[in-house]
Amino acid sequence: MLLAVTLTCGLAACGGDDADEPTPIPAPTPTPEPEPEPAPQVCQGWPSSYDGVMLQAFYWDSFDDSQWSELQAQADQLVGTFSLVWLPQSGNCGGISMGYDDLYWFDNYNSSFGNEQQLRQLITTFKSKGIKTIADVVINHRRNVSNWVDFPRETYKGVTYEMKSTDICANDDNGATKTWAAQNGYTLSTNNDTGEGWDGMRDLDHKSENVQTIVKAYLDFLKNDLGYAGFRYDMVKGYSASYIGLYNATAMPEFSVGEYWDSTSKIKNWIEGTKKEGQIQSAAFDFQFRYTVRNAMNSGNYSRLAQQNDGSWPLVSSNLDGGKYRRYAVTFVENHDTERRSNAAQDPLLKDTLAANAYMLAMPGTPCVFLKHWQAYKQEIANMVAVRKAVGINSESVPTQVAANMNYYAVQVAGTGGRQLLCVVGTKAADYTPDGAWKKVLSGYHYIYYVQGIDPTAIILPVLPQEEPQTVEVPSFCTVTAGETCAFFEAPTTWTADIMCWAWIDNGDNFTGGTWPGTPCTLLGTASSGKKVYKWTYSGSLTTKPGKIIFSNNGTPQTSDLPFQNGGYYTKDGLKTVVNP
């Protein structure tokens, strides 16, 4: 029996500020097979009825896990689950960097994640296995070489490209750049920024013909030389959406997604603003989907999946223009900017990671799985994607809410060929009993998948290739005394700050002070691997031991949420062995 549920506004959280018309998820109707579209004459931003899933292959300071060679070695595990892999910005930034202070666009691809040859090998290997790569494109701003206004001089296809001081917005850095330029004999553009300003680096004037020429050449290099299939545009609120339209209509990427961090109505307007010759040129991340999921999971109130976030419906569950924007919605539940980091301003998903991913992977749009979630739950996420594909859910599938209360939420999503998926998430997901037409196909912590119109035994769940086991040699100086509560951590060589420990019980005690990133560990010595080994010991009285533990480089980077084992010997990849008293 389907329940008629009216969606209501939720509590304000992080996110947008403009309200869309509160329209409930539509009642179930027969879903015809999509009509094939004629071949587009220009880029249309995102393929129609796209059934792929994307992996964000990095997190903040993921300099070990996102090495090009490391990702290439995982290609066989990714095949079949991910059609797209979004890589961190791959150019040289003048030092260790996540890439958002981009410096070189053509000549230097020796980055924090590997060299140019390794990058090309990664892209080629992925392509040979049917996995396409998405480049992180940072063109709102750019780093300078030696002073406030000079940029690299680079050559591509025999043409030399160089941005000038006159390519910097007139009002850059709230006028501070203009003041410096005048004092030092430079001139800026006469044009103000066409979007929001950012003081970290020089804001580029996209009205400049020189900027447009160089950006077009840069995108050509990424797509036709390095081999990227598409682009993720960083900080697109920093310049007019019309320039995304201009650049994509020239570059013709297969995929384009913009980071427009705002309310659904503003994201929709940005998508429309990318039009060129009447055709939308880019998708966008569905930020309100992320906040709706975050609100529900963190509060333990799953009915909040039926509510707006701060007055905005997610693109994938709103009826804006008949739901046309589902095609252009890239959904996610966590990313490198929202995850828990040392910065207290972050707003992470704190629990129910599996349920959050189960919900996302059942819904329309194009889901983007966060690397840390994939690392922690590879097999279960691969199983979810396998069910999604077997049912035929794609970016334009229609969701129907069937139940919403504090303890569980259920949504039915129409696939292709009459197939349906019913996703139930919540602490009491098992209490929801669908009628006999639904057959359970998958379940886990706080989530259940049911299917209809397909024999669940015909759905082949993947068996991921086993990773090579990494053996460690526990140093003799690692000891545990009787009654001691402790853990050991062999830190990566790149973790040079204080090694911190964060240990806790879900919905219970925190054993490391309760303020991220926790308490410092004690350096014991150096292992035979050349890596330093640390120890954390709990000094208080215990009624119960921790359930989970995280080690971090003073907050970032950090390990995943790891199961606590007393006397456990951990590396960044998890528990390796146990030191007994």
NORURMO-V818342 format. One record per pair of residues at least 24 apart in sequence whose ideal C-beta (glycine too) atoms are under 10 Angstrom apart, sorted by the first residue. I is the first residue (numbers start at 1). GAP is how many residues later the second one is. Records with the same first field share a line. If there is no record, write none. Layout:
I: GAP + GAP
This chain:
1: 401 + 402 + 433 + 434
2: 25 + 26 + 398 + 399 + 400 + 401 + 408 + 410 + 432 + 433
3: 398 + 399 + 400 + 401 + 402 + 407
4: 397 + 398
5: 298 + 301 + 395 + 396 + 397 + 398 + 399 + 400 + 404 + 405
6: 300 + 395 + 398
7: 296 + 298 + 299 + 300 + 301 + 306 + 310 + 311 + 394 + 397
8: 295 + 296 + 298 + 299 + 300 + 396
9: 298 + 299 + 300 + 301 + 302 + 303 + 304
10: 281 + 282 + 285 + 286 + 289 + 291 + 293 + 294 + 295 + 296 + 297 + 298 + 299 + 300 + 301 + 302
11: 284 + 288 + 290 + 293 + 296 + 297 + 298 + 299
12: 279 + 283 + 296 + 297 + 298 + 299
13: 275 + 278 + 279 + 281 + 282 + 285 + 286 + 291 + 296 + 297 + 334
14: 247 + 273 + 276 + 277 + 280 + 281 + 295 + 296 + 324 + 331 + 332 + 333
15: 246 + 247 + 248 + 249 + 272 + 273 + 275 + 276 + 277 + 279 + 280 + 293 + 294 + 295 + 296 + 297 + 299 + 332
16: 244 + 245 + 246 + 247 + 248 + 249 + 250 + 251 + 271 + 272 + 275 + 292 + 293 + 294 + 295 + 296
17: 245 + 246 + 248 + 249 + 293 + 294 + 295
18: 244 + 245 + 246 + 247 + 248 + 249 + 250 + 251 + 292 + 293 + 294
19: 244 + 245 + 246 + 289 + 291 + 292 + 293 + 294
20: 243 + 244 + 245 + 246 + 247 + 248 + 268 + 288 + 291 + 292 + 293 + 294 + 295 + 298 + 299 + 300
21: 244 + 292 + 297 + 298 + 299
22: 285 + 286 + 289 + 290 + 291 + 296 + 297
23: 290 + 294 + 295 + 296 + 297 + 300
24: 282 + 289 + 293 + 294 + 295 + 376 + 377
25: 281 + 288 + 291 + 292 + 293 + 294 + 298 + 373 + 374 + 375 + 376 + 377 + 379 + 386 + 387 + 388
26: 291 + 293 + 296 + 297 + 372 + 373 + 374 + 375
27: 371 + 373 + 374
28: 370 + 371 + 372 + 373 + 374 + 384 + 386 + 392
29: 369 + 371 + 385
30: 384 + 388
31: 361 + 365 + 366 + 367 + 369 + 382 + 383 + 384 + 385 + 386 + 387 + 388 + 389
32: 382 + 384
33: 359 + 383 + 384 + 385
34: 360 + 362 + 363 + 382
40: 212 + 239
41: 236 + 237 + 238
42: 203 + 206 + 207 + 208 + 210 + 233 + 234 + 235 + 236 + 237 + 238 + 239
43: 187 + 202 + 204 + 205 + 206 + 207 + 208 + 209 + 210 + 211 + 212 + 213 + 231 + 233 + 236 + 237 + 238 + 239
44: 204 + 212 + 231 + 232 + 235 + 236 + 237 + 238 + 239 + 283 + 284
45: 185 + 199 + 200 + 203 + 208 + 210 + 211 + 212 + 213 + 226 + 229 + 230 + 231 + 234 + 235 + 236 + 237 + 238 + 239 + 282 + 283
46: 184 + 207 + 208 + 209 + 210 + 211 + 225 + 234 + 235 + 236 + 237 + 238 + 281 + 282 + 283 + 284 + 319 + 320 + 349
47: 207 + 208 + 236 + 280 + 319 + 347 + 348
48: 279 + 346 + 347 + 348
49: 277 + 278 + 315 + 343 + 344 + 345 + 346 + 347 + 348 + 367
50: 33 + 34 + 204 + 205 + 233 + 277 + 280 + 314 + 315 + 316 + 344 + 345 + 346
51: 32 + 315 + 337 + 338 + 340 + 341 + 342 + 343 + 344 + 345 + 346 + 364 + 365
52: 30 + 31 + 32 + 78 + 79 + 80 + 203 + 314 + 315 + 333 + 337 + 342 + 343
53: 28 + 29 + 30 + 31 + 307 + 308 + 313 + 314 + 315 + 316 + 328 + 329 + 331 + 332 + 335 + 336
54: 28 + 29 + 30 + 31 + 32 + 78 + 80 + 176 + 178 + 201 + 203 + 276 + 277 + 278 + 312 + 313 + 314 + 315
55: 26 + 27 + 28 + 29 + 30 + 31 + 32 + 76 + 79 + 312 + 313 + 314 + 315 + 316 + 318 + 319 + 326
56: 28 + 29 + 30 + 31 + 32 + 78 + 80 + 176 + 276 + 278 + 279 + 280 + 312 + 313 + 314 + 315 + 316 + 317 + 318
57: 25 + 27 + 28 + 29 + 30 + 31 + 56 + 65 + 76 + 77 + 312 + 313 + 314 + 317
58: 27 + 28 + 29 + 30 + 31 + 40 + 41 + 55 + 78 + 277 + 278 + 312 + 313 + 314
59: 29 + 39 + 275 + 276 + 277 + 278 + 280 + 282 + 311 + 312 + 313 + 314 + 316 + 497 + 498 + 499 + 501
60: 28 + 38 + 275 + 276 + 277 + 279 + 280 + 281 + 282 + 283 + 286 + 495 + 496 + 497 + 498
61: 35 + 36 + 37 + 51 + 275 + 280 + 281 + 433 + 434 + 491 + 492 + 494 + 495 + 496 + 497
62: 26 + 36 + 50 + 51 + 274 + 309 + 310 + 313 + 494 + 495 + 496
63: 25 + 33 + 34 + 35 + 48 + 49 + 50 + 429 + 431 + 432 + 494
64: 49 + 428 + 429 + 430 + 431 + 493 + 508 + 509
65: 48 + 306 + 307 + 310 + 427 + 492 + 495 + 507 + 508
66: 32 + 46 + 47 + 48 + 305
67: 44 + 45 + 46 + 47 + 51 + 55
68: 41 + 43 + 45 + 46 + 47 + 48 + 49 + 50 + 51 + 52 + 53 + 54 + 55 + 57
69: 44 + 45 + 46 + 49 + 50 + 52 + 53
70: 43 + 44 + 48 + 52
71: 42 + 43 + 47 + 48 + 51 + 54 + 55 + 62 + 300
72: 42 + 46 + 47 + 49 + 50 + 51 + 52 + 53 + 54
73: 49 + 52 + 394 + 395
74: 300 + 301 + 304 + 390 + 391 + 393
75: 47 + 50 + 51 + 53 + 54 + 56 + 390
76: 49 + 53 + 388 + 389 + 391
77: 297 + 301 + 302 + 305 + 385 + 387 + 388 + 389 + 390
78: 48 + 51 + 52 + 53 + 296 + 300 + 304 + 386
79: 47 + 50 + 51 + 52 + 383 + 385 + 386
80: 49 + 50 + 51 + 302 + 305 + 306 + 309 + 382 + 384
81: 50 + 288 + 293 + 297 + 300 + 301 + 302 + 303 + 304 + 305 + 307 + 308 + 381 + 383
82: 44 + 48 + 49 + 50 + 285 + 286 + 287 + 292 + 299 + 300 + 303
83: 47 + 48 + 49 + 146 + 172 + 283 + 302 + 306
84: 42 + 47 + 48 + 49 + 50 + 145 + 146 + 148 + 170 + 171 + 173 + 246 + 282 + 284
85: 37 + 38 + 41 + 46 + 47 + 48 + 49 + 144 + 286
86: 47 + 48 + 49 + 50 + 144 + 145 + 146 + 169 + 171 + 244 + 249 + 282 + 285
87: 26 + 32 + 35 + 36 + 39 + 46 + 47 + 48 + 49 + 141 + 145
88: 24 + 25 + 47 + 48 + 144 + 248
89: 24 + 46 + 47 + 48 + 49 + 143 + 145
90: 24 + 26 + 29 + 32 + 33 + 43 + 45 + 46 + 132 + 136 + 138
91: 25 + 28 + 44 + 45 + 47 + 61 + 127 + 130 + 131
92: 24 + 60
93: 45 + 50
94: 49 + 50 + 51 + 58
95: 48
96: 398
97: 46
98: 38 + 238
99: 37 + 38 + 39 + 135
100: 36 + 38 + 40 + 41 + 43 + 100 + 101 + 134 + 135 + 236 + 237
101: 37 + 40 + 41 + 42 + 43 + 99 + 100
102: 34 + 35 + 36 + 37 + 38 + 39 + 40 + 41 + 99 + 116 + 132
103: 39 + 40 + 41 + 42 + 48 + 49 + 98
104: 38 + 39 + 41 + 47 + 48 + 50
105: 32 + 33 + 34 + 37 + 46 + 47 + 49 + 51 + 56 + 58 + 109 + 110 + 112 + 113 + 114 + 116 + 117
106: 46 + 47 + 48 + 49 + 50 + 51 + 53 + 54 + 55 + 108 + 111 + 112 + 115 + 116 + 119
107: 45 + 46 + 47 + 48 + 49 + 54
108: 44 + 46
109: 112 + 117
112: 382
116: 110
119: 107 + 108 + 109
120: 105 + 106 + 107
122: 105
123: 103 + 104 + 105 + 106
124: 102 + 103
126: 101 + 103
127: 100 + 101 + 102
131: 98
132: 95 + 96 + 97 + 98 + 122 + 123
133: 89 + 93 + 94 + 95 + 96 + 97 + 122
134: 94 + 95 + 96 + 97 + 98 + 119 + 120 + 121 + 122 + 123 + 196 + 234
135: 83 + 84 + 86 + 87 + 88 + 91 + 92 + 93 + 94 + 95 + 96 + 97 + 98 + 118
136: 86 + 92 + 95 + 96 + 97 + 98 + 123 + 200
137: 78 + 81 + 82 + 85 + 91 + 93 + 94 + 95 + 96 + 97 + 99 + 107 + 110 + 114 + 116 + 119 + 121
138: 63 + 94 + 95 + 96 + 97 + 100
139: 65 + 67 + 72 + 75 + 76 + 79 + 80 + 92 + 94 + 95 + 96 + 97 + 99 + 100 + 104 + 105 + 108
140: 53 + 55 + 56 + 57 + 58 + 61 + 63 + 64 + 66 + 93 + 94 + 95 + 96 + 97 + 98 + 99 + 103 + 119
141: 27 + 28 + 31 + 56 + 57 + 58 + 59 + 60 + 61 + 62 + 63 + 93 + 94 + 97 + 98
142: 25 + 26 + 59 + 60 + 61 + 62 + 69 + 72
143: 57 + 58 + 59
144: 24 + 57 + 58
147: 33 + 34 + 37 + 39
148: 24 + 25 + 28 + 29 + 30 + 31 + 32 + 33 + 36 + 38 + 40 + 53 + 54
149: 28 + 31 + 32 + 35 + 37 + 38 + 39 + 53
150: 36 + 52
151: 51 + 53 + 63
154: 60 + 63 + 64 + 67
156: 58 + 61 + 62 + 64 + 65 + 69
157: 60 + 63 + 64 + 67 + 68
159: 54 + 55 + 58
161: 49 + 52 + 53 + 54 + 56 + 57 + 60
162: 48 + 52
163: 39 + 41 + 42 + 45 + 47 + 48 + 50 + 51 + 52
164: 24 + 25 + 44 + 46 + 47
165: 24 + 37
166: 24 + 25 + 39 + 42 + 44 + 45
167: 24 + 35 + 36 + 37 + 38 + 39 + 40 + 41 + 42 + 43 + 44 + 45 + 47
168: 25 + 33 + 34 + 35 + 36 + 37 + 40 + 43
169: 24 + 25 + 26 + 28 + 33 + 34 + 35 + 36 + 37 + 38 + 39 + 69 + 70
170: 33 + 35
171: 26 + 32
172: 25 + 26 + 27 + 29 + 30 + 31 + 32 + 33
173: 24 + 25 + 26 + 27 + 28 + 29 + 30
174: 25
177: 25 + 26
193: 45 + 46 + 47
194: 44 + 45 + 46 + 47 + 48 + 49
195: 40 + 41 + 42 + 43 + 44 + 45 + 46 + 48
196: 39 + 40 + 41 + 42 + 43
197: 41
198: 37 + 39 + 40
203: 32 + 35 + 36
204: 34 + 35 + 39
205: 34
206: 32 + 33 + 34 + 36 + 37 + 38 + 40 + 41
207: 32 + 33 + 36
211: 28 + 32
212: 31 + 34 + 35 + 38
215: 28 + 31 + 32 + 35 + 36
216: 30 + 31 + 33 + 34 + 35
217: 33 + 34
218: 29 + 33
219: 28 + 29 + 31 + 32 + 33 + 34 + 37
220: 30 + 31 + 32
221: 30
222: 29 + 31
223: 28 + 29 + 30 + 31
224: 27 + 28
228: 25 + 26 + 27
229: 24 + 25 + 26
230: 24 + 25 + 26 + 27 + 52 + 53
231: 24 + 25 + 26 + 27 + 51
232: 24 + 25 + 26 + 27 + 50 + 51 + 53 + 98 + 136
233: 24 + 25 + 26 + 27 + 41 + 49 + 51
234: 24 + 25
235: 24 + 25 + 26
236: 24 + 25 + 31 + 34 + 37 + 38 + 46 + 48 + 49
237: 24 + 25 + 29 + 33
240: 30 + 33 + 34
241: 28 + 29 + 30 + 31 + 32 + 33 + 34 + 40 + 41 + 43
242: 31 + 32 + 33 + 34 + 39
243: 30 + 31
244: 26 + 27 + 29 + 30 + 31 + 32 + 36 + 37 + 38 + 40
245: 28 + 29 + 30 + 31 + 32 + 34 + 35 + 36 + 37
246: 28 + 30 + 35
247: 27 + 29 + 34 + 35
248: 26 + 28 + 31 + 32 + 33 + 34
249: 25 + 26 + 27 + 28 + 30 + 32
250: 26
251: 30
252: 29
253: 28 + 29
255: 27 + 28 + 75 + 111
256: 24 + 25 + 26 + 27 + 28 + 72
257: 25 + 26 + 27 + 28 + 29 + 71 + 72 + 73 + 109 + 111
258: 24 + 25 + 26 + 27 + 70 + 72
259: 25 + 26 + 28 + 71 + 76 + 78
260: 24 + 25 + 27
261: 24 + 26 + 29 + 76 + 77
262: 25 + 26 + 50
263: 24 + 25 + 45 + 46 + 47 + 48 + 49 + 50
264: 24 + 25 + 44 + 45 + 47 + 48 + 49 + 50 + 51 + 52 + 53 + 54 + 56 + 61 + 65
265: 46 + 47 + 48 + 53 + 55
266: 46
267: 45 + 47 + 48 + 53 + 58 + 61 + 62
268: 44 + 47 + 50 + 52 + 53 + 56 + 57 + 60 + 61
270: 58
271: 44 + 49 + 53 + 54 + 56 + 57 + 58
272: 49 + 53 + 56
274: 54
280: 44 + 45 + 47 + 48
282: 46
283: 32 + 42 + 44 + 45 + 46 + 47 + 82 + 83 + 112
284: 31 + 41 + 44 + 45 + 46
285: 30 + 44 + 45 + 46 + 47 + 50 + 80 + 81 + 83
286: 28 + 29 + 30 + 31 + 32 + 39 + 40 + 42 + 43 + 44 + 45 + 46 + 74 + 77 + 78 + 79 + 80 + 81 + 82
287: 25 + 27 + 28 + 42 + 44 + 45 + 48 + 51
288: 24 + 25 + 26 + 27 + 28 + 29 + 30 + 41 + 43
289: 24 + 25 + 26 + 27 + 28 + 29 + 40 + 41 + 42 + 43 + 44 + 70 + 71 + 74 + 76 + 78
290: 24 + 41 + 42 + 43 + 44 + 45 + 48 + 57 + 59 + 66 + 70 + 78
291: 42 + 47 + 56
292: 24 + 25 + 41 + 67
293: 38 + 39 + 40 + 41 + 56 + 59 + 62 + 63 + 64 + 66 + 67 + 70 + 132
294: 39 + 40 + 44 + 53 + 54 + 55 + 56 + 58 + 62
295: 52 + 54
296: 56 + 59 + 60 + 63 + 108 + 113 + 129 + 130
297: 36 + 52 + 53 + 54 + 55 + 56 + 57 + 58 + 59 + 62 + 128 + 129 + 149
298: 49 + 50 + 51 + 52 + 53 + 54 + 58
299: 51 + 52 + 107
300: 51 + 52 + 106 + 107 + 126 + 127 + 146 + 207
301: 104 + 105 + 106 + 108 + 125
302: 50 + 53 + 57 + 101 + 102 + 103 + 104 + 105 + 106 + 107 + 108 + 122 + 123 + 124 + 125 + 126 + 127 + 144
303: 100 + 101 + 102 + 103 + 104 + 105 + 106 + 123
304: 100 + 102 + 105
305: 50 + 51 + 54 + 58 + 96 + 99 + 103 + 104 + 105 + 106 + 120 + 121
306: 95 + 97 + 98 + 99 + 103 + 105
307: 97
314: 49 + 51
315: 49 + 50
316: 44 + 47 + 48 + 49 + 50 + 51 + 79 + 80 + 81 + 83 + 97
317: 46 + 47 + 48 + 82 + 84 + 94
323: 41 + 73 + 74 + 75 + 76
324: 72
325: 40 + 71
326: 37 + 38 + 39 + 40 + 68 + 69 + 70 + 71 + 72 + 73
327: 37 + 38 + 39 + 67 + 68 + 69
328: 37 + 38 + 67 + 68
329: 34 + 35 + 36 + 37 + 38 + 66 + 67
330: 35 + 36 + 37 + 38 + 65
331: 28 + 29 + 30 + 32 + 33 + 34 + 35 + 36 + 37 + 38 + 64
332: 24 + 25 + 28 + 33 + 34 + 35 + 36 + 37 + 38 + 41
333: 24 + 26 + 27 + 28 + 34 + 35 + 36 + 37 + 40
334: 26 + 34 + 35 + 36 + 37 + 38 + 39
335: 33 + 35 + 36
336: 34 + 35 + 36
338: 32
339: 31 + 32 + 33 + 34 + 217 + 219
340: 32 + 162 + 176 + 177 + 210 + 212 + 215 + 216 + 218 + 221
341: 175 + 176 + 211 + 214 + 215 + 216 + 217
342: 155 + 158 + 174 + 175 + 210 + 211 + 212 + 213 + 214 + 216
343: 173 + 212 + 213
344: 171 + 172 + 211
346: 170 + 210
348: 168
349: 24
350: 156 + 211
351: 95 + 155 + 156 + 210
352: 73 + 74 + 75 + 93 + 94 + 95 + 154
353: 24 + 27 + 28 + 92 + 93 + 207 + 208
354: 26 + 27 + 30 + 71 + 90 + 91 + 92 + 93
355: 53 + 54 + 68 + 69 + 70 + 71 + 72 + 74 + 89 + 90 + 91 + 92 + 93
356: 69 + 90 + 91
357: 24 + 27 + 28 + 68 + 87 + 90
358: 25 + 26 + 29 + 65 + 66 + 67 + 71 + 84 + 85 + 86 + 87 + 88 + 89 + 90 + 91
359: 25 + 50 + 52 + 64 + 65 + 66 + 67 + 88
360: 24 + 28 + 63
361: 24 + 25 + 26 + 27 + 28 + 32 + 60 + 62 + 86 + 88
362: 25 + 26 + 29 + 31 + 35 + 37 + 49 + 50 + 51 + 59 + 60 + 61 + 62 + 63 + 85 + 87
363: 25 + 30 + 32 + 34 + 36 + 48 + 50 + 58 + 60
364: 29 + 30 + 31 + 32 + 33 + 34 + 35 + 49 + 50
365: 28 + 29 + 30 + 31 + 32 + 34
366: 28 + 29
367: 26 + 28
371: 189
372: 185 + 186 + 187 + 188 + 189
373: 187
374: 186
375: 184 + 185 + 197 + 198 + 199
376: 183 + 184 + 185 + 186 + 198
377: 67 + 68 + 183
378: 84 + 86 + 89
379: 65 + 82 + 83 + 84 + 85
380: 62 + 63 + 64 + 65 + 67 + 81
382: 79 + 80 + 81 + 82
383: 58 + 59 + 61 + 66 + 76 + 78 + 79 + 81
384: 39 + 58 + 60 + 63 + 65 + 77
385: 76 + 77
386: 55 + 56 + 73 + 74 + 75 + 76
387: 28 + 34 + 36 + 54 + 55 + 62 + 63 + 64 + 67 + 69 + 72 + 74
388: 25 + 27 + 33 + 35 + 61
389: 26 + 70
390: 25 + 29 + 31 + 51 + 61 + 64 + 65 + 66 + 68 + 69 + 70 + 71
391: 24 + 25 + 26 + 28 + 29 + 30 + 31 + 50 + 58 + 60 + 61 + 62 + 63 + 68
392: 24 + 25 + 26 + 27 + 28 + 29 + 61 + 62
393: 26 + 27 + 28
397: 24
399: 24
402: 30 + 32
403: 28 + 29 + 31
405: 26 + 27
407: 24 + 25
408: 24 + 38 + 39 + 40
410: 24 + 38 + 40
412: 26 + 38 + 40
414: 39
415: 36 + 37 + 38 + 39
416: 37
417: 36 + 37
418: 34 + 35 + 36
419: 32 + 33 + 34 + 35
420: 30 + 31 + 32 + 33 + 34
421: 28 + 29 + 30 + 31 + 32 + 33
422: 26 + 27 + 28 + 29 + 30
423: 24 + 25 + 26 + 27
424: 24 + 25 + 26
425: 24
467: 106
469: 107
470: 101 + 103 + 104 + 106
471: 105 + 106
472: 55 + 56 + 57 + 59 + 61 + 97 + 98 + 99 + 101 + 104 + 105
473: 54 + 55 + 56 + 96 + 103 + 104
474: 53 + 54 + 59 + 95 + 102 + 103 + 104 + 105
475: 49 + 50 + 51 + 52 + 53 + 54 + 58 + 94 + 104
476: 49
477: 47 + 48 + 49 + 50 + 56 + 58
478: 46 + 47 + 49 + 55 + 56 + 57 + 89 + 91 + 99 + 101
479: 45 + 56 + 88 + 100 + 101 + 102
480: 55 + 57 + 86 + 87 + 88 + 98 + 99 + 100 + 101
481: 56 + 100
482: 99
483: 59 + 98
484: 51 + 53 + 54 + 55 + 82 + 83 + 97
485: 26 + 51 + 52 + 53 + 54 + 55 + 57 + 60 + 61 + 79 + 81 + 82
486: 35 + 36 + 49 + 50 + 51 + 52 + 80 + 81 + 82 + 93 + 95
487: 34 + 47 + 48 + 49 + 50 + 51 + 59 + 62 + 64 + 75 + 77 + 78 + 79 + 80 + 81 + 82 + 83 + 88 + 91 + 92
488: 33 + 36 + 39 + 45 + 46 + 47 + 48 + 63 + 79 + 80 + 81 + 82 + 83 + 88 + 89 + 90 + 91
489: 32 + 35 + 42 + 43 + 44 + 45 + 46 + 47 + 60 + 62 + 63 + 70 + 73 + 79 + 80 + 81 + 82 + 83
490: 36 + 37 + 39 + 41 + 42 + 43 + 44 + 61 + 79 + 80 + 81 + 82 + 83 + 86
491: 30 + 32 + 36 + 40 + 41 + 42 + 43 + 60 + 61 + 62 + 68 + 79 + 80 + 81
492: 39 + 40 + 61 + 65 + 67 + 79 + 80 + 81
493: 36 + 37 + 38 + 39
494: 59 + 63 + 78
495: 36 + 37 + 39 + 56 + 57 + 58 + 59 + 61 + 62 + 63 + 77
496: 36 + 57 + 58
497: 55 + 56 + 57 + 58 + 59 + 60
498: 25 + 36 + 54 + 55 + 56 + 57
499: 24 + 33 + 34 + 35 + 36 + 37 + 52 + 53 + 54 + 55
500: 34 + 36 + 50 + 51 + 52 + 53 + 54 + 55 + 58
501: 33 + 34 + 35 + 36 + 37 + 45 + 48 + 49 + 50 + 51 + 69
502: 34 + 44 + 46 + 47 + 48 + 49 + 50 + 53 + 56 + 57 + 59
503: 33 + 35 + 42 + 43 + 44 + 45 + 46 + 47 + 48 + 59 + 61
504: 42 + 43 + 44 + 45 + 46 + 57 + 60
505: 39 + 40 + 41 + 42 + 43 + 59
506: 41 + 42 + 55
507: 40
508: 36 + 38 + 39
509: 31 + 33 + 34 + 35 + 36 + 37 + 38
510: 36
511: 25 + 27 + 28 + 29 + 31 + 33 + 34 + 35 + 36 + 38 + 53
512: 24 + 26 + 34 + 37 + 38
516: 34 + 36 + 39 + 42
517: 33 + 34 + 35 + 36 + 37 + 38 + 39 + 41
518: 31 + 32 + 33 + 34 + 36 + 37
520: 34
521: 30 + 31
527: 42 + 44
529: 42
531: 40 + 41
533: 36 + 38
534: 36
535: 34 + 44
536: 34
538: 28
549: 26
